Amino acid sequence: MHRLQDRVAVITGAGSGIGLATARRFAEEGAKVVCVDVDEEAGTKVAAEVGGIFVDADVTDADAVERMYLTAFETYGSVDIAFNNAGISPPDDDSILETGIDAWRRVQEVNLTSVYLCCKAVIPYMRRQGKGSIINTASFVAVMGSATSQISYTASKGGVLAMSRELGVQFAREGIRVNALCPGPVNTPLLQELFAKDPERAQRRLVHIPVGRFAEASEIAAAVAFLASDDASFITGAEFLVDGGISGAYVTPL
């Protein structure tokens, strides 16, 4: 499939996990990929693999974000797809009773403020073109509560969902689609590290997934490619759940 042939896609957090899988999928579908990450080694490696370019940018820095899209535009002549995916889930983000204000703010900056900055910077390019697709990584925790709380992460993803909905409505008639991707738990290095330390914690989550397993990053990337493509031309302002049935479950199979 070449649904994204010659379209220019900017991916934040491209060095690993969902971002890496999406860079590969976008390239397979014909896109010119701009790989953004704070990890220069990982980002450079991904860019080389997919035949794109690497941009070293801290997505919480407004000037760095502006330069990121300017680099994409000056290199390839357009910015057609923005996958605002960079995010963190640090161990000191826990229950509201345990999470300090510094941890709260750090997660909000990376997970929510960065999406605000990326959307603010990329929409003018898309308005001039009269088209564009923005996919913001939220989470299934934006629509469900969890007793194993990561309070700032959850709040940040709820913010991403609400912001994406509003932007999708505001810019729909200018040809710009904005959607919130809401993945369930994904088998990424971040998740593996978290659950390798605590198998009981992993099992507590796994039991709630009707499919009976965590998602693979490539499965989430397939959903991102769909939202980026014209196959999703009538989808905007949506919460696009890719969660193995979690959000629809009451009792799961034995």
C-alpha positions, 0 to 999 in steps of 0.5 A: 500500500502506498497511501502516503506516497510523497507526503511529508510526515513529522514524527516526534518520539521517533526513536523507539516504541510507537514512533519507531514503528510508525516511521517504518510504516509511513516509509513503507507507505511512501511518505518522506519521514522527519524523525524527531527525538532527543536521543540523537543516536536512536533518531539518526538510526531510524532516519537512516533506516527509513530514508528520512531525516533526523531532527534533534528537538526538545518538544517542550521548547517552542523555538525547537518545535518551530525549527523542527517544522521549518526544517521539514518544510525547507527539506521537502516543501510541505508538512502533510502529516504531524504525528505528535507522539513524544511522551514520558511515564516516569516512576515518580508519577504515581498516586496523587497522594505520592506524586510531587509537583515537580513530577506532575509538571514534568509529565504535563510539559512533555505529554501535553504542552508539547502537543500544544506547541506542535499543533500551534506550529504546524497548523499554519503550514497546513492552512496554507496548503489547505490540507493536513492530518494531525494525530496526537497520541493520547491513551485509553486512560483518557476515557477510563479510570484506573486504580493503578494511577499515574495521575499526571500521565492520565491527566495529560492524556485527557488534555490531549484528547480534549484539545484534539477534539477541539482542534478537529472541530475548529479547523475541519473546514480548512481541510485539516483533520485532527484526531487523538490516538488512544492506544491500550498498553503497548509492548514497548521498551517502556512497558517492558521495563516497568513490568519486568520489575513487577510481574504482578503489576503487569498481570493486574493490567493484562487481565482487563484486556479482552484480547488477552495480550498487550498490543504490538507497536506495529499494530498501533502504527497501522492505526496511525497510518490509517488516520494519516491517509485519505482512507480516514478523510471523514474522520476528525475530532475523534478519539480513536481507540486501539485498545484490544477491547479494554474500554468496552469490557466489563468481564473479560474471557477466562 
